[in-house]
Amino acid sequence: MLTLYSYPDLCGVADNNPFGLKVYAFMRLCRMQFLQKHILDTGHAPYGQLPYLTDNDRSIGDSDAIIAYLKTRYSLSIDDTMSEEQEILDHLLRRTLDDLYWSMSYSRWKDGRYWPQFRRIVLNAHADITESDMDAAHDYNEQRYYYQGIGRYDPDKVYERGAANLKAISNLLGERVFMFGPNPQSIDAAIYGFTANIYFYDILTPLKELLLSRSNLVDHCQAIHALVQE
């Protein structure tokens, strides 16, 4: 049995981390049979981070590596119709989402306007997560943001950077339901991993305000959400 190890669910989405939700959505779109286990301990994870996937005695880390492995191992055809140009755009979009992660994460763990509310939402949703767990994660993330660089920005600059990423994705999507055609592909699962963790998030951050102003991003998020809930 394939087992996806990822962070806990929150606000109606299967993983409150966009990378884990990306993999979850991909596997659901491909109608794969798998078990999802929500954990916090990354001690057994390749690279020491979530998500990771186990396939019998094999363990795969990194969300993009997991998706690539599944496509090859199980001959998944979800991306078979992509052109060479679309494959290039797929790569660039994934790197754009990687950058968006920092602004999104910052809004939860670093920004003093939203951190107390986020902390309360998690504690209320998950009785097994303690206040000390949240405080330790807060301190850990604060260090990460500083060394990555975004923790040295003023909050407005953090959100300007995240908003620019969302606008670029929205502009590229245009009036299409899915990014590259009539059917969802792995890049749509990747976009959903991030937009769902903003759209369904119960706090009105600047990133959520921007996303709500882009109806195509809202429509895309809702469309994928409906498919992965089936």
Secondary structure, DSSP 8 states (H G I E B T S, - for coil): -EEEEE---BTTBS-SSHHHHHHHHHHHHTT--EEEEE----TTSGGG-S-EEEETTEEEESHHHHHHHHHHHTT--TTTT--HHHHHHHHHHHHHHHHHHHHHHHHHHT-TTTHHHHHHHHHHH-TTS-HHHHHHHHHHHHHHHHHHSGGGS-HHHHHHHHHHHHHHHHHHHTT-SSSSSSS--HHHHHHHHHHHHHHS-SS--HHHHHHHT-HHHHHHHHHHHHHHH-
